[in-house]
Amino acid sequence: MKNIEKDRRNFIKFSTLGILGLTFGAGVVISPHLLQAEMRLRPPGAVTEKEFLALCIKCGQCLQVCPYHSIKLSDLIKGHGIGTPYIDPRERGCYACNAVPCVLACPSGALNHKVEKAEDAEMGIAVLEFPNKCLALSNTPVPSGFSKRIHDFTNNQNNITKLEKDMLIKLDKFEGKQCTICADMCPIPNPLGAISMISSDNGRKPEVYEGCIGCGVCEELCPANEPAIVVKPRLSYEDYYIKGIKS
């Protein structure tokens, strides 16, 4: 509950600051970046961004039921959609829970209840955006202590779940080995339909398939200092890999 309350306090604090800024700053032009819709990763089942912003009542129910602490509430500093839930995949991706509890908890329809299992979610698409940083491509073993960032995030929660502990145990076993983390840690029930490691001229690399839902776990767990693989929110496999839509 600590992080839920923290998100709520930030929401109240920055909303208040925004109101005061508008009150005392009459005549000051608001930065267009605060008014422009941002492409951010929404929880599973999120309807189109316009509909999502209209339907979301900012109740935080999806955040409260997430067993991986993946969902956060947006504040004024992050711009668009204050108080709405989102996922920062480098911090904690979505682990594609079987029953999709965040969707079940949503009372407003901002998360579509037709999404009944993880494979139905269409959050975005994974992309090997920075192949020069990919440890698999450079044949670099997974470095010692690579998972400290993920452990630190988990340990900062006041109600760590068994699911999180099991994930960390599995992740730590990759240390010192050839990197296959993005493929082997993919939480989709049939991960080979979403991502796999294939041979390339320099080594091995991840290849993304139609089964990818854009959960962001590959981006979170990528052991490179900056993630080689990232998620493009709101884009599908067809959008990015067939039509060539990049953002």
Solvent accessible surface area in square Angstrom, and as a share of the most:
residue,aa,sasa,rsa
1,M,111,0.50
2,K,94,0.40
3,N,35,0.18
4,I,13,0.07
5,E,74,0.33
6,K,100,0.42
7,D,18,0.09
8,R,71,0.26
9,R,143,0.52
10,N,36,0.18
11,F,55,0.23
12,I,111,0.57
13,K,101,0.43
14,F,28,0.12
15,S,30,0.20
16,T,65,0.38
17,L,93,0.46
18,G,19,0.18
19,I,115,0.59
20,L,81,0.40
21,G,44,0.42
22,L,113,0.56
23,T,88,0.51
24,F,164,0.69
25,G,21,0.20
26,A,90,0.70
27,G,82,0.79
28,V,111,0.64
29,V,134,0.77
30,I,70,0.36
31,S,46,0.30
32,P,91,0.57
33,H,134,0.60
34,L,74,0.37
35,L,126,0.63
36,Q,113,0.50
37,A,61,0.48
38,E,58,0.26
39,M,110,0.49
40,R,23,0.09
41,L,4,0.02
42,R,5,0.02
43,P,1,0.01
44,P,6,0.04
45,G,8,0.07
46,A,22,0.17
47,V,28,0.16
48,T,82,0.47
49,E,30,0.13
50,K,175,0.74
51,E,89,0.40
52,F,1,0.00
53,L,48,0.24
54,A,86,0.67
55,L,75,0.37
56,C,16,0.09
57,I,108,0.55
58,K,72,0.30
59,C,37,0.22
60,G,4,0.04
61,Q,72,0.32
62,C,10,0.06
63,L,15,0.07
64,Q,70,0.31
65,V,60,0.35
66,C,19,0.12
67,P,27,0.17
68,Y,22,0.08
69,H,32,0.14
70,S,4,0.02
71,I,10,0.05
72,K,47,0.20
73,L,10,0.05
74,S,0,0.00
75,D,11,0.06
76,L,42,0.21
77,I,127,0.65
78,K,76,0.32
79,G,5,0.05
80,H,32,0.14
81,G,16,0.15
82,I,47,0.24
83,G,0,0.00
84,T,1,0.00
85,P,6,0.04
86,Y,11,0.04
87,I,3,0.01
88,D,51,0.26
89,P,20,0.13
90,R,46,0.17
91,E,58,0.26
92,R,3,0.01
93,G,0,0.00
94,C,12,0.07
95,Y,20,0.08
96,A,8,0.07
97,C,32,0.19
98,N,126,0.64
99,A,62,0.48
100,V,4,0.03
101,P,36,0.23
102,C,10,0.06
103,V,1,0.00
104,L,121,0.60
105,A,27,0.21
106,C,13,0.08
107,P,87,0.55
108,S,33,0.21
109,G,29,0.28
110,A,2,0.02
111,L,3,0.01
112,N,55,0.28
113,H,91,0.41
114,K,165,0.70
115,V,19,0.11
116,E,129,0.58
117,K,100,0.42
118,A,4,0.03
119,E,77,0.35
120,D,52,0.27
121,A,1,0.01
122,E,154,0.69
123,M,9,0.04
124,G,4,0.04
125,I,0,0.00
126,A,3,0.02
127,V,7,0.04
128,L,38,0.19
129,E,62,0.28
130,F,84,0.35
131,P,64,0.40
132,N,127,0.65
133,K,64,0.27
134,C,12,0.07
135,L,30,0.15
136,A,2,0.01
137,L,26,0.13
138,S,66,0.43
139,N,84,0.43
140,T,55,0.32
141,P,73,0.46
142,V,2,0.01
143,P,60,0.38
144,S,95,0.62
145,G,46,0.45
146,F,23,0.09
147,S,8,0.05
148,K,134,0.57
149,R,89,0.33
150,I,1,0.01
151,H,49,0.22
152,D,67,0.35
153,F,38,0.16
154,T,0,0.00
155,N,98,0.50
156,N,81,0.41
157,Q,10,0.04
158,N,86,0.44
159,N,78,0.40
160,I,57,0.29
161,T,38,0.22
162,K,147,0.62
163,L,86,0.43
164,E,0,0.00
165,K,109,0.46
166,D,59,0.31
167,M,12,0.05
168,L,14,0.07
169,I,106,0.54
170,K,102,0.43
171,L,0,0.00
172,D,55,0.29
173,K,132,0.56
174,F,23,0.10
175,E,77,0.35
176,G,52,0.50
177,K,118,0.50
178,Q,71,0.31
179,C,11,0.07
180,T,22,0.13
181,I,0,0.00
182,C,17,0.10
183,A,10,0.08
184,D,72,0.37
185,M,11,0.05
186,C,20,0.12
187,P,32,0.20
188,I,10,0.05
189,P,79,0.50
190,N,98,0.50
191,P,44,0.28
192,L,131,0.65
193,G,28,0.27
194,A,2,0.01
195,I,8,0.04
196,S,19,0.12
197,M,23,0.10
198,I,51,0.26
199,S,96,0.62
200,S,37,0.24
201,D,150,0.78
202,N,110,0.57
203,G,16,0.16
204,R,99,0.36
205,K,70,0.30
206,P,10,0.06
207,E,66,0.30
208,V,11,0.06
209,Y,63,0.24
210,E,133,0.60
211,G,33,0.31
212,C,21,0.13
213,I,9,0.04
214,G,1,0.01
215,C,11,0.06
216,G,0,0.00
217,V,1,0.01
218,C,15,0.09
219,E,18,0.08
220,E,0,0.00
221,L,1,0.00
222,C,12,0.07
223,P,17,0.11
224,A,9,0.07
225,N,154,0.79
226,E,102,0.46
227,P,23,0.14
228,A,2,0.02
229,I,4,0.02
230,V,22,0.13
231,V,13,0.07
232,K,37,0.16
233,P,26,0.16
234,R,64,0.23
235,L,17,0.09
236,S,49,0.32
237,Y,53,0.20
238,E,89,0.40
239,D,30,0.16
240,Y,27,0.10
241,Y,83,0.31
242,I,119,0.60
243,K,126,0.53
244,G,38,0.37
245,I,73,0.37
246,K,115,0.49
247,S,111,0.72
